[in-house]
């Protein structure tokens, strides 16, 4: 057995993280740490919220800054090491759209989780750390679903992380997704305002009056016989927001295993589609170094382009 000591972390709580108990939040952040140790560091006052001690039942609020202390844990010496020769890891190198000393802009492939856990040995962030062994700091700025492809921001400095997360919290970051949905989306349907409530047991999200306010803006890009390619821009950042809002309107996204329609999957399967057609295509934000607006575009993978070409025929 050997020991690994994690580094101290400071996490800015956004709207999507708000509302959960600090103990549940920590268990999600420290996936390999025993539950008993999580409660121990809270009880000892090592976990701070806004520089103050809190109890395990404290509920996080948007704008809170959580200090997660360094934690020492034992690991087996034969624990698998992420090899940069693995196809999925090596593939990420070619999917980096932009990199400087503050941020990495990644075009994440569909099927790659943003981080390991829940049976996954590694995700995009662990793979990037393996590809950048000399990087002192690499942290996810935000998250996108495992089956969603497209732009993912990774901070290379703590100052950059705070700067970028503040922009997400203040809703000044502009994100645009492409989604292929079932049926004919009406041009007049430009905004969906529907509160979303997440089931903490199975992570299924539903429209519910008791949920958190959620807004997505939509624009029709191209119409097909039985499908529509739309642009979706989430104003709020709720879990599965675009997927649930499209389902709510009666136009679920192709190959959505949680909120989709199997009949539509069979229809789009005829043109070669076999993955969720949701792609984070564009992002605009203020660069943390020079305070200037920057914009990045992530091309869709050939499989999605081929599916669209097939629908046009």
N, C-alpha and C positions, 0 to 999 in steps of 0.2 A: 504494500500500500504506500501511496505517496500523498502529499498535501498540495492543494492548489488554493491560493488566496486570491479572492476577487478584489477588484479595486473599488474604492468609494465611488458611488454614482449619485448624480443629481438629476432628478427627473422632473420636468415641467409638466404638470397635469393639464391636459386639454379637456375639451367638452366631452369627448368620448370616454375618457378615463374617469371623469367625475362621477360621483354617486356610489362608487364601490368602496367597500371597507378596506382599510389599509392592510389588514392581514391577508385578504384575498389578493390585493394588488401585489404584495410582496411575494406571495407564493407563486404568482405568475411571472414575476421578474426574476426570482431565484429558483428556477425550476428544479435544479439538482440538490437544493438544500432541504433537509428534513423539515417537516411541519413544526416539530418541537423547537428547532433552532430559530425558525422565523418568529415564533412567539417569544422566545427568549430574548432576542435582540430588541424586540419592541418593549418588553417588560423592563429591560435594563436601561431603556432610554437612548439606545444607540441609533434608533431610527428617529429622525427629526422631520417635522413638517413646518416649513417656514421658520426653521431654527428652534422650534419648540418640541418638547416631548409630547407624545400622544399615546392614547390607549388603542388596543387592538380593534375596538369597535368604531374608531374614528372613520367618518366617511369623507372621502376626498372631494375637494371642490376645484373647479376650474381656476387656474392661476396659482394653485399650491405648488410649492417646490419641495420635493421629497428627497431627503438625504438617506441613501441606502449605504450602511457602513460596509467596510471590507469584511468578508466572511471566509473563514478557513474551512475547507472540507476535504475529506479523504476520498481518493479515487483509486481504482485498481490500476496497477502498473501496466496491465495489458489493455487498457482502454484504447479504443481506436483513435488514431490520429488522422485528421482530415488531410488527404493527399491532394496536392495541387495537380496530380496527373489524372485524377478522376475526371471523366468527361464533363459532368455537371459543374465541377469546380473550374476546370479549364475554360469551359464555355463562357463563364461570366466575364473573364478577361476581355473577350471580344465584344461583350455586350456593354462595356463601359462607354457611355456617350461623351462624358466630360469628366475631367479630374484636375484639381489643383490642390493647393495646400490647405484648403478649407472644406471642400465638398467633393463627393463622388456622385455623379448622376448615372444610374444604372438602368438599362432596359431589361428588367427582370423577365426571364422566360416563364411561361405558364407551367404550373406543376412544381415550381420551386417556392418553398415557403420562405418568408422573410427571415425567420429564425428557427432554430431547432427546438425540439420538445415534442411531446405527445407521440412518441415513437419514432420521431425523425432524428437522425444522428446530427444533421446540420442543416442550416438554411443559408440564405444569401449572405447574411452578415458574418456567419462563421466561415463561409467560403472566402469572403473578401479578406477576412483577417488572416486566413491561410495564405492568400495571394500577396498580402502586404504584411509580412512578418515583422517588418521594422516600424510599422505604424504604431505610434504610442496610443492613439485614440481613434476608434472607429465605432460609431454608434448610429443606429437607425434614427432618422428624423421623424419618420411616420411609417405607416404600414399599409400594405395592400394585400388582398386575399391571395392565398396560395395559387388558385387557378387563374387569377387575373394576371395578365402580362403588362409590361410597360414600366413607366418611370418610377423609380424608387430613389429617394435621397438618403445619402449616408454622410454624416458629419465627420470630419477628420480632426476637429478641435472642439473642446467643450464650449468655447465662446461661440463657435459657429452653430453648434447644436442649440444653444439657448436662443440665439438670434433667429434661427429658422423655425424653431418650435413656437416662438413668440408670434411669428408671422402666421403660422397655422392657427394658433389660438385666436388671433385677432381677425382671422378670415381674410387676410390680404393676399394669400397665395391663390393663384388661379390654376385650377386643374381641369383638364378636358379629357374625357374618355370617349372611345368609340364602342358602341354596343349594337349587336344585331338582335333585333327583337321580333317577336311573332306578330303577324298581321300588319295592318296599315295604321301607323301612328299618325294621329291628326296634327296637322301643322299648327292648329290653334292651341294644342297642349304644350305650353312652353315652360310651365312651372308646376312642380308637385310639392305641396306643403302637406306633409302627413307625419304625425309624431310616431316615432319608432320605439318599441319596447323589446329588449333582448331577454330571452329566457336563459338564465345563468346556468341551467342544468345541461341543456343541449345546444346552446348558442344560436337557436333559431330566433330570427328577428321578425316581428309582426307589426303592422300598423295598429296602434292602440292609443286611445285618448289619454291614457296614463303615461305614455312614453315621452321621450325627449323630443322637443321641436326639431324637425328635419326638413331641409329644403334642397331640392335638386332642380336645376334648370336644363331644359332639353331643346334640341334643334334637329330638325330632319335633315339628313345629309343625302340619302338616296332611298328611293322606294322600289321594291321588287313586287312580284306577283303576290306572295304570301309572307313577306318580311319587310322590315325597314331598318336601314342603317341610320342610327341616331348619334348625335353628340350629346354627352351628358356632363354637366358641370355641378359637382356637389358643393353647395354653399356651406353646409355643416358636414362634419366628418364622422357620421355614425357607422357602426359595423354593418356591412352588407347593404349600405344605403341605396345605391343605384339599383342593385338587384331586387330589393324589396319594393322600391318605388315603381319600377317598371312592371313588376308583377301586379302591384296594386292597381295600375291603370289597365290591366288586362293584356299587357304585352310583355310577357316574360322573356328573358334573354336566352339565346340558344345555348343548349348544353349546360344549363344551370342545374346541378344535381340537388339543390335544396329548394329552389323557388321556380324551377322551370316546368316545361310541358313536354312530355315524351313524344307526343305527336310532332311537335316542332323539331325536336332533335332528330327524329326519323327523316323528316323533310330535308333538313339541312345536311344530314349525313350523306344524302345522295350527291352532294357537291363536295364531299371530302372532309366535312367538318366533324371533329370528334373531341372538341375542347370548348370550355366556356368562351364565348365571343364577347369578352370585355377587356379592353386594352386602354391603359393609361397613356394617351398619345402625346399630351402636351402639358407643360407646366411653366408658370411664370412666377418669379419671386425676386426679392431684393437680395443681391449677393452680400453676404456678411462682411466681405472684405472692403469693398469700395462703395457700398450702399447704392449701387446702380441696379436697375431692373435687368434681369436676364431671362431668356426663354429657351427651352429645349424641346425638341420633337423626337419621339421614339417611333421608328418605323414598325409597322405590323409584320409579324412573321409570315413567310410565304404561304403557310396553310390558310391563314385568314384571307389573304389577298386572292388565293386560288378559289376559296369558297365564294367570295364576292363575284369573281369572274364567272363562276358557274351559275350563280343566280341571275346574272345579267343575260345569260344565254336562254 
